[in-house]
Amino acid sequence: MFKGRTWWIVGASEGLGRALAEALDARGARLILSARNGERLKALAADLRDAVPLQMDVTSSDEARQAAQAIGPVDGMIYCAGLYEPLTARNWDAAAAEKICDVNYMGAVRVLGQIMPRFVAADHGRIVLIGSLAGFTGLPGAIGYGSSKAALMHLGENMQADLRGTGVSVQLVNPGFIETRLTAKNHFGMPQIQTPEAAAARTIRAIESGRFRTSFPAPFAWIFTLGRFLPRGLFLRLFQVKENSDAAGPA
């Protein structure tokens, strides 16, 4: 699945994306690494066996198109570009919320718009979308982030329905808290927080399994997958949410 195959990782300069690049490189994959930070990409690529840095801002349709034209044939794409700020409805920051949605959801739409026609024409390819446990249900302090991840996860479900019976597959991977520069913005306890390396290992196992949807870590993930069926008030009490809470979900 990885050895000798070409994978495009979008959002590779930091956190989970960077850890995935290192893990896939160790498994013999050829990598194309994209993110906004070109210097971080070059430094990462220099430490890997077979990786090419390709700077790209997913909020630009032109850059997404140019990057897709430059990469040549690929076997798989992982979209893990992500942006997060703790935002509440009581203290709405319009510019920040729009930027989060633009990166987390519309960025994926732009990149997929370039790569999906190629995969469909070849009847070959694998798409992996990195969602979040925060995408399962509304959480406090997650304006922009939670809804953009929910939209990304719904998009994956649409794609799965359309691609059944073809050689193109899509998978959703929904992690909980990961130790990154984004979760460092949180000022509350983050249950079962994982290192990027641990989350990358779990993500790779999910890809290898072929399952459409994987959420982790258990048992924390069970609260979100089952929580959609609980009365709303009960679910919020599980998080001890108060009316003035600034707590946010997994990021």
C-alpha positions in Angstrom: 0.0 0.0 0.0 2.9 2.4 0.7 6.1 0.9 -0.5 6.9 2.2 -4.0 3.7 4.2 -4.1 3.4 8.0 -4.3 1.5 9.8 -1.7 0.7 13.5 -1.5 0.4 14.8 2.0 -1.3 18.2 2.2 -0.5 19.9 5.5 2.8 18.1 6.0 4.9 20.8 7.8 3.6 20.4 11.3 2.0 18.0 13.8 0.2 15.0 12.4 1.1 15.7 8.8 4.8 15.8 9.6 4.6 12.6 11.6 2.7 10.9 8.8 5.4 12.0 6.4 8.1 10.4 8.5 6.1 7.2 9.1 5.2 6.8 5.4 8.8 7.5 4.3 9.9 4.7 6.7 7.5 2.4 4.9 9.0 3.0 1.5 6.6 5.5 0.1 7.5 8.3 -2.3 6.2 11.5 -0.9 5.1 14.9 -2.1 4.8 17.3 0.9 2.7 20.4 0.7 2.0 23.2 3.2 2.3 27.0 3.3 5.6 27.0 5.1 8.1 26.2 2.4 11.2 26.3 4.7 9.7 23.8 7.0 8.9 21.5 4.1 12.4 21.7 2.7 13.9 20.8 6.1 11.6 17.9 6.5 12.2 16.6 3.0 15.9 16.8 3.5 15.6 14.3 6.4 13.5 11.8 4.5 14.5 9.1 2.0 12.3 10.1 -1.0 10.3 13.3 -0.5 9.7 16.4 -2.6 8.6 19.7 -1.0 5.8 21.6 -2.9 4.7 24.8 -1.2 1.0 25.4 -1.5 -1.6 27.5 0.2 -4.9 25.6 0.2 -6.9 28.9 0.4 -5.7 29.7 -3.1 -7.5 28.0 -6.1 -4.6 28.9 -8.4 -2.0 27.4 -6.1 -4.0 24.2 -5.7 -4.3 23.9 -9.5 -0.6 24.6 -10.1 0.4 22.1 -7.4 -1.8 19.4 -8.8 -0.3 20.0 -12.3 3.2 19.8 -10.9 3.0 16.6 -8.9 2.5 14.1 -11.7 0.8 10.7 -11.0 0.0 9.9 -7.4 -1.5 6.8 -5.7 -3.0 8.5 -2.7 -3.6 11.9 -1.0 -3.9 12.7 2.7 -5.6 16.0 3.5 -4.6 17.0 7.0 -4.2 20.8 6.6 -5.9 22.3 9.6 -6.4 25.6 11.4 -7.8 26.1 14.9 -8.6 29.0 17.3 -10.7 28.7 20.4 -13.8 30.8 19.4 -17.2 31.1 21.1 -20.5 32.4 19.8 -20.4 35.0 22.6 -17.1 36.4 21.3 -17.4 35.9 17.6 -14.4 36.6 15.5 -15.6 36.7 11.9 -12.2 36.8 10.2 -10.8 33.9 12.3 -13.9 31.8 11.8 -13.8 32.3 8.0 -10.1 31.5 7.9 -10.6 28.2 9.8 -13.4 27.1 7.5 -11.4 28.1 4.4 -8.4 25.9 5.4 -10.2 23.0 7.0 -13.1 22.5 4.5 -12.8 24.7 1.4 -9.1 23.9 1.1 -10.0 20.2 0.8 -12.7 21.1 -1.7 -10.1 23.0 -3.8 -7.5 20.2 -3.7 -10.0 17.5 -4.3 -11.3 19.4 -7.3 -7.9 19.0 -8.9 -7.0 15.5 -7.9 -10.4 13.7 -8.1 -10.9 13.9 -11.9 -7.5 12.3 -12.3 -8.3 9.5 -9.9 -11.7 8.9 -11.5 -10.2 8.8 -15.0 -7.6 6.3 -14.0 -10.0 4.3 -11.8 -7.3 4.3 -9.2 -6.5 6.3 -6.1 -7.1 6.7 -2.4 -8.2 9.8 -0.5 -7.7 10.1 3.2 -9.4 13.0 5.0 -8.4 13.9 8.5 -11.5 14.8 10.4 -11.9 15.2 14.2 -14.0 13.9 17.0 -15.1 17.6 17.3 -16.9 17.1 14.0 -19.4 14.6 15.5 -21.4 17.1 17.5 -21.4 20.8 18.5 -19.0 21.7 21.3 -18.3 24.9 23.2 -15.5 27.1 22.0 -15.3 25.5 18.6 -16.9 28.0 16.3 -15.5 27.5 12.9 -13.4 24.4 13.8 -16.1 22.0 14.7 -18.4 22.9 11.8 -15.6 22.8 9.3 -14.5 19.4 10.4 -18.2 18.2 10.3 -18.4 19.5 6.7 -15.2 17.7 5.8 -16.5 14.4 7.3 -19.8 14.8 5.5 -18.0 15.4 2.2 -16.1 12.1 2.8 -19.5 10.4 3.2 -20.8 11.9 -0.1 -17.6 10.7 -1.9 -17.9 7.2 -0.5 -21.4 6.9 -1.7 -20.4 8.1 -5.2 -17.3 6.0 -5.5 -18.7 2.6 -4.5 -17.7 0.0 -7.0 -14.8 2.0 -8.5 -11.1 1.8 -8.0 -11.1 5.0 -6.1 -11.6 4.9 -2.3 -12.0 7.4 0.4 -11.4 7.1 4.1 -12.1 9.3 7.1 -9.8 9.4 10.1 -11.1 11.2 13.1 -8.5 11.7 15.9 -9.0 13.3 19.3 -6.5 15.7 20.9 -3.0 15.7 19.5 0.0 17.5 21.0 0.5 20.3 18.4 0.9 24.1 18.3 -2.9 24.2 17.8 -3.9 22.3 21.0 -1.3 24.4 22.9 -3.9 27.2 22.6 -6.3 25.3 24.8 -6.5 26.0 28.5 -8.4 23.0 29.7 -7.7 19.3 30.3 -7.5 17.3 27.1 -8.4 13.6 27.8 -6.2 11.0 26.2 -4.1 13.6 24.3 -1.6 11.8 21.9 1.7 12.6 20.5 1.8 13.3 16.7 3.8 10.1 16.3 1.2 7.9 18.1 -1.7 9.5 16.1 0.3 8.9 12.9 0.7 5.2 13.7 -3.0 4.9 14.4 -3.8 6.7 11.2 -1.6 4.4 9.2 -3.3 1.3 10.7 -6.6 2.9 9.8 -5.5 3.3 6.2 -4.2 -0.2 6.0 -7.5 -1.6 7.4 -9.5 -0.3 4.5 -12.3 0.8 6.8 -14.2 3.9 5.7 -14.3 5.5 9.1 -11.9 5.3 12.1 -12.2 7.4 15.2 -9.7 7.3 18.1 -8.6 7.0 20.8 -11.0 4.7 22.6 -12.8 5.1 24.9 -12.8 8.9 24.5 -14.0 8.5 20.9 -17.0 6.4 22.0 -18.4 9.5 23.9 -18.6 11.3 20.5 -19.8 8.5 18.3 -22.5 7.6 20.8 -23.1 11.1 22.1 -25.0 12.0 18.9 -27.8 9.8 20.2 -27.9 11.2 23.7 -30.2 14.0 24.8 -28.3 17.2 24.2 -28.3 18.4 27.8 -27.0 15.0 29.0 -24.1 15.1 26.5 -23.1 18.6 27.5 -23.2 17.6 31.2 -20.7 14.9 30.4 -18.3 17.7 29.6 -19.4 19.7 32.6 -20.2 22.5 30.2 -21.4 25.8 31.8 -23.0 28.6 30.0 -19.8 30.7 30.1 -17.5 27.9 29.2 -14.6 28.5 26.9 -13.8 24.8 26.5 -13.4 23.4 23.0 -13.4 20.0 21.5 -10.6 18.0 20.0 -8.3 19.9 17.7 
